[in-house]
Amino acid sequence: MSSPSNIKAMLTWRGSDADRMEQVRLNISGARIRAYGRIISAATDEYEAYSVSYELVTTNTGATRRLSVRMLKESGEISLDLSRDLDDRWMVQTPDSVVHSDFGGADTVDLWHSPFLKTLVVRRHAMEEGRDGIDIPVVELSLPSCSVDLIEKSYNFSGIGAQGGAATLTSARGSWDLVVDEYGLITEFPEVAQRI
């Protein structure tokens, strides 16, 4: 399955498990992705309301180059910049600190609850490289805590065909059958979000 070389789109997902929405404007050229997104969530029993804006840039191979995040909450504002240098070392920068790490060789980022960012692994490994599955370390930013952790994830792409299908994602958080369209973009993240 091969992905189209150029896509420009504005996509929106509605939360299934909470009053939350994600919208992203994306520009895909080959394997390179540039995206500007926003996640807005109402307060729940577990966390206060928040709004997150982000900018993502990948390399020509689809690996993450930079993810810049700005979160607004009633309790304050948080800004983070996660970037990889030419030696594949990560730098996590906040207004108060700078941390350098190799994050176990990870070259992909994710925001928990973001259906769009789950697309990165699917497009890169299922569609561009044609793999049946992959075990991959991912640098994950949890919302709304903004903690940055290395998470091992397993993707099975056997359910994806020329018209899309499902990719099974398994991690310490659980297992989901991510529904994707013919471009490898997530349409449904079961129990979390659905594209509208």
C-alpha positions, 0 to 999 in steps of 0.5 A: 500500500502506498500513500499519496505524495501530497496531501493538504487537509483540515481534519477534526476529531470528536472525543468519545470518552470526554468532551474533547476535540482535536483539529489539525491543518496538515501538509504532507509532501512524500513522507514529510509532514508539517501539521498545526493542531489544537486539542480542547478538552472540558474538565472531567473528574480526573483533570481540569479543562485545557487547550493545547496547540501544537506544531509538528515537523517531520523529516523527509523519512517521516521521523519526528524533527520537532514537536512544539506544544503550548498548553493553557489551563486555569492553573497556568500555561506550559510550553514545551519543545521536543526536538531531535538533532542530527545525531538523533538526540532529543532535547526537551525544552521548557521555560525552566529547563533543558533535558537531553536524552536518546529516549531509547532510540525513539524517533517518533512522538505522540500526544496521548489522546491525539488520533492525528499523531497515531497516524505518524507510525501508520503512514511511515511504517505501514504505507511507506515501508509496507511492513506488517507490524512494528515494535517501536519506542515512542516519546509520549507527552501525556495530557494534561500533565505534560509529562514526557515518557518513553513508551514501547508500542506495538503496531500490527498492520495486517488489517490495512489494505488499499482502501484503508482498514485497521491497525492494532496498537498495543501499549501499556495503556491498552489495545485499540484497533485504529481505523484508517482511511486510504491515506493512512490517516486515523478515522477512529481511535476506539473509545477515545476519538472519531473523525467528523 
